[in-house]
Amino acid sequence: GNGVTVSNIQFSGASVSLGKFVTGSNATNLGFTQGLILSSGKASEAAGAVSFFASTDNGTGSDPQLASLITQTVKDACVLKFNFIPESDTILFQYVFGSEEYPEYANSVYNDVFGFFISGPNPAGGNYSNYNIARLPGSTTPVTINNVNNGSSNSGPCQNCQYYINNQ
């Protein structure tokens, strides 16, 4: 957006994993009308019907930063890195975490994870070094399907239900 200079954009992952969306005037419950899709599957299938199983093995392997957030093995990592310089003292990143593993695989051996890591000057002093800002509010808990879900008869009790939106 305006007020930010972006440089050194680097993508690693399967080319089908990166996409963009523009909803125009179509109403969605995402909270914004345009953005990027980073997927462990095919980004083009993100808007498919719930009955369509869009999971794809992209064969891209793991990512050490994502792997540090969970105990499960990370597969099909999709990573976007960039440098940015804000023109003001505040920066805002909006994101929505979604997973095709919802709801049936929540609290199981599968655990989709999202990380948003920053490095650079910390306004409170010192520097950030791969600090994950994709955490549940007021905690150090990362955003995963095992940490944010509605629970189910298969997966056990609800975890941080107030952050879960059923998009089926």
Buried (B, 14 or more C-beta within 10 A) or exposed (E): EEEEEEEEEEBBBBEBBBBEBEEEEEEEEBEEEEBEBBBBBBBEBBEEEEEEEBBBEBEBEEBEBBBBBBEBEBBBBBBBEEEBEEEEEEEEEEBBBBBBBBBEBBBBEBBBBBBBBBEEEEEEEEEBEEEBEBBBEEEEBBBBBBBBBBBBEEBEEBBBEEEBBEEE
